[in-house]
Amino acid sequence: MNRSRRQFLHLAASVVALPHFAWAETYPSRPVRWIVGGLPGGALDIVARLIGQWLSERLGQPFVTDDRPGAGGNIAADAVVRAQPDGYTLLLVSSGNAINATLYDKLNFNFIHDIASVAGIIRVPNVMVVNPSVPANTVPEFVAYAKANPGKINMASSGIGTSPHVSGELFKMMTGINMIHVPYRGGPAALADLIGGQVQVMFAIISSSIHYIRAGKLRALAVGTATREEVLPGIPTMSDFVPGYEASGERD
């Protein structure tokens, strides 16, 4: 197997198709479909398109991104489980898929047994962002504002069971504040309403929200990692204000 194909095995995706298939030396000999459980323009879609382009250039076949948003990634996972186990249908797995394995009692598939892992690609942190109209420039100011306005703050997420949802619920639990969860079918839709002021806060994925932060359309209060992020050097970590808090976002 040549070097490009060895690189594919290490970099292609978090999870692919079904188990117990074997690639031939000529793989891939036709286009590969890469199913993503998110909306176009979202964090998962961005990762899939960037890596898919890299793979296409090196392996000589198109890696076509197929966005299947909804149900925290369950719709995308179900489509891959139902596909032929020939290596030509891949799934870009997110944290939501792992969360769903414990969140749902009944699914049409068993994620642990029906999906075969290939490789990890990237770890993308969450960042707590608010609409600029929210009168808070720091996490403590936000907590104080939320406690003074219980039940009046809407927290957006990319869907029930996704990392923005779970990160927000962890924040609520650790700070004792009350926010109303508003789930969307994907991150882009949630961010659009956050920018428009229909919701006030979101624990967004950095890759899909950073350009809005830099443009001043959203205000970043803290990153969810234990250390500061190079792409947002002036933003503190959540653990600076909420000891023990760490929500890493997506692991793809």
N, C-alpha and C positions, 0 to 999 in steps of 0.2 A: 504494500500500500504506500503511495507516494506521500510526500510531506504535507501537501494541501489536504489530503483526506485525513491524515492524522490530526491536523489542526482542526478539521471539522468535528472530529470526535470530542475534542476538548472544548470547543468554543460554540458549537452549533446552537444548543438550547438547553434549558433546564431539564426538560422532559420531552420525550418523543413518543408518539403513537402508542402502540401496544407492545408488551414484552414478547420475547421469544422469536424475534425476526433476526435475520442476518443480512448485512450489506454485502453485495458482491464487489469485486475490485473495481467495477465500472460505475459504482454509485457516485453521484446521481446521473442517470441516463435520461432523465426527463425533469420537468419542473417540480419543485417541492412546495407544498402548501404549508404555510406556517400560520396556525390558528392562534389568535390573540383574544383574550377575554376583556377587551376594552374598546373604547371609541377611538376613531381616527384622531390623531393629534394628542392622545393621552400618553402617559409615561410608558406603558407597555408597548403601544404602537410605535413610539419613537425608537425604543430599543430594538424591536423586531425589524424595523426598516433599516436601521443602521447596520446591524449585524447581518441581515439578509443581503444587503448590497455587498458587504465584504465577502460573504460566502459565494455569492453569484459570480463575482469577479475572479475568484480563485478556483471555483469548481466547475465553472462553465455552464451552469444551469440556473434559471431564475428561481429565486426563493420568494414566493408570492405571499404577501401578508393578507390574511383573511380575518378581519375584525368581527368577533362575535360577542358583543357586550351583553351584560345582564347576569343577574343571580350571582354576583360576586365571583364570576369566572366559571360557574357550573355549566353554563350553556356551551362555552368553548371546550371545556373538558369532556363533556358528553359527546360532542361532535368528533373529537379525536378518538375516544374510546370506540365509537361506532365505525371508524374508518378502517380500511384494510391495514393490517400490521406489517406493512412493507417498507416502512422508513420514509414514505413520501408524504406523510401528514405529521407535522410536528406541533407541539403545544408549548407556548411560552408560559411557563408557570409563574404565578405571583404568590405573594404571601397569602392572598385570599384563598387560594386553592388549599393550602395547608390548614387554614382556619376553618374552611368549610368541611374538612374531613372530620372535625370534631363538633362543628356547629349543627350539622344536619343529621337527623336520625335516619332518614330514608332518601337516598339518591338512586338514580338509574345506573350507577356504577360505583365501584369501590376504588377510590383514587389511589390508595396505597398499593393495591394489587393489579389494577388495570392499566397503570401508567408506568413506563420504564424510564428512569432518570438517565440522562446522558452527561450533563455538565452544568455547573453554575456559570453565569455570565457576569452579573453585576449586582451590586448592593446599592440601593438608592434610598437615602434617608427621607423622612418626613420633615416638614417645616410647618409650624403653626403660623397661619396667615389670617389677617382680619381685613375687612373692608376699611378703607381709610376714614370712613365716618365714625367708626368705633372709637370712643374716647379713651384709648389705651395704647401706650407706646412700649410697655413692658408686660411681662407675664403677671407680676404682682398687681399692676394696675388693672389688667383684664380680670383677674380673679376678684378684685374688689368691686369692679363694675358689675360682674356677673352676680355676685352675692347681693348687690344692691338692686338688681333687676332679675329676680328668680323667674325662670320660665319664659323670659322675653328674648333670649338669645337663641338663634337658630344655627345649628352646627351642620354644615354640609359634609357629605362623604360621597365616594364613588360607588357606594352600594353597601348593603348589609353584609357584614363579615369581611369587608376589605380592610386593609391596614389603616386608611384614614379613619374609618369607623371605629375600629378597635383602639387606635391611638387616642381618639377623642374620648371614648368611654373610660379608658385608663386615666386620662387627665381629669375627667369629671369625678371619678372615684377617689383619686388621690388628693384633690383639692376641695372636695365637698360642694361643688357648685352644681347648678341645675341648668342644663341646656337641652333644647329640643333637637333631636337628631332628624335630619332631612336627607334621606338617601336618594341618590341619582343613579342613572344607568351607566355612568362613567365619569371620570375626572373632568373632562372638558366641559360637560354640561354643568357640573357642580361649580367649577371655577367661573363659568359665565354668570351664573346667578350670584356668586359671591362678589364679583366685580360690579354687578348691577345693583347690589344692595338688598336682594331678596333674602339672603342669608348673611350672617355676620362673621362667621369664623369657619376655618377648615384646617385639618391637619393634612395638608396636601403633600404630594410627592414633589421633591425639589425639581426634577427634570421637566415637569409639566407646568410648574408655577414660577420658575426663576425669572423668566422674561417679564412676567407681570410685576414681580417684585422690583426688578431693575427699572421698569417703566413707571413705577410709582402708582400702579393701579391696585396693588395689594401691599399691606404692611406686614413684614415678617417680624414675629416676636421672639421665636426661639426654634432651634433645630432639635429634632428628637434623639440625636445621637449623644453619646457620652462625651465626645470631643467636638470642637468647632469644625465647620466645613470650610474648605478652601474657597469654594465658589461663593460663600456668604461669610467672609471673614469677620465682618462686624456684628454678626448675629450671635448672641449667647446660646448656650445649650439649655434644654429644659431642666436638666439636673442641677443647673445653677440655682434654680428657684424651687424645684420640686425634687428633693433628694430621693434617689432611687428610681426616678422615671427614666425609661429609655424605650423608645419605639423606633425601630430601625427602618420602617417603611418597607419597600419592596426588595425581595431577593429573587432575582430572575435567573 
